[in-house]
Amino acid sequence: MSTRIDAQRRRAMARELQAWLLEERDEEVGELAAGFLLDFVLDLAGPDLYNAALTDAGKAFREHADIVEAEIASLTQDTFKPREAAE
């Protein structure tokens, strides 16, 4: 599954890469090259980041499910017991 990013956000990320390369590596790259680099990084790291997000979402879901289960359990009521069963 490829990582989809809205065009405006993608351009902003490419500009950030351009700025980082210039500041940290003293390398000036154009918008097109920065876009290709961004695509490469997303293709490389995207699946791992996606899987990590799924793991986090699953953990959060399980935690909330446990809370809901406890809330439901707290709502249970005592059931009818005939007198002879109680003796």
C-alpha positions as CSV (number, residue, x, y, z in Angstrom):
1,M,0.0,0.0,0.0
2,S,1.5,3.3,-1.0
3,T,1.5,6.3,1.3
4,R,-1.0,8.9,0.1
5,I,-0.4,12.5,1.1
6,D,-2.4,15.5,-0.1
7,A,-0.5,17.6,-2.7
8,Q,-0.3,20.7,-0.6
9,R,1.1,18.8,2.3
10,R,3.5,16.9,0.1
11,R,4.9,20.2,-1.4
12,A,5.4,21.5,2.2
13,M,7.3,18.3,3.2
14,A,9.5,18.6,0.1
15,R,10.3,22.2,1.0
16,E,11.2,21.0,4.5
17,L,13.5,18.4,3.0
18,Q,15.1,21.1,0.8
19,A,15.7,23.3,3.8
20,W,17.1,20.4,5.9
21,L,19.5,19.4,3.1
22,L,20.7,22.9,2.7
23,E,21.1,23.6,6.5
24,E,22.5,20.2,7.5
25,R,24.4,19.0,4.5
26,D,25.0,22.2,2.6
27,E,23.3,20.6,-0.5
28,E,20.9,22.6,-2.6
29,V,18.3,20.5,-4.4
30,G,15.3,21.5,-6.4
31,E,11.7,20.9,-5.7
32,L,11.6,18.0,-8.1
33,A,14.6,16.2,-6.5
34,A,13.2,16.9,-3.0
35,G,9.9,15.4,-4.2
36,F,11.7,12.3,-5.5
37,L,13.6,12.0,-2.2
38,L,10.3,12.3,-0.2
39,D,8.8,9.5,-2.4
40,F,11.8,7.3,-1.8
41,V,11.7,7.8,2.0
42,L,7.9,7.2,2.1
43,D,8.2,4.1,0.0
44,L,11.0,2.9,2.2
45,A,9.6,3.7,5.7
46,G,5.9,4.0,4.9
47,P,5.0,0.4,5.4
48,D,6.8,0.2,8.8
49,L,5.2,3.4,9.9
50,Y,1.8,2.2,8.8
51,N,2.2,-1.1,10.6
52,A,3.3,0.7,13.8
53,A,0.2,2.9,13.6
54,L,-2.0,-0.2,13.2
55,T,-0.3,-1.7,16.3
56,D,-0.9,1.5,18.2
57,A,-4.5,1.7,17.1
58,G,-5.0,-2.0,18.1
59,K,-3.5,-1.4,21.5
60,A,-5.7,1.7,22.1
61,F,-8.8,-0.3,20.9
62,R,-8.0,-3.2,23.3
63,E,-7.5,-0.8,26.2
64,H,-10.9,0.9,25.5
65,A,-12.6,-2.5,25.0
66,D,-11.3,-3.6,28.4
67,I,-12.8,-0.4,29.9
68,V,-16.1,-1.0,28.2
69,E,-16.1,-4.6,29.3
70,A,-15.5,-3.6,32.9
71,E,-18.3,-1.0,32.7
72,I,-20.7,-3.6,31.3
73,A,-19.7,-6.0,34.1
74,S,-20.4,-3.4,36.7
75,L,-24.0,-3.1,35.4
76,T,-24.8,-6.7,35.9
77,Q,-27.5,-7.4,38.5
78,D,-28.1,-10.3,40.9
79,T,-30.4,-12.9,39.4
80,F,-33.4,-14.6,40.9
81,K,-32.6,-17.5,43.1
82,P,-35.5,-19.8,44.3
83,R,-35.6,-20.3,48.1
84,E,-34.7,-24.0,48.0
85,A,-31.6,-23.3,46.0
86,A,-30.5,-20.8,48.6
87,E,-30.7,-23.3,51.5
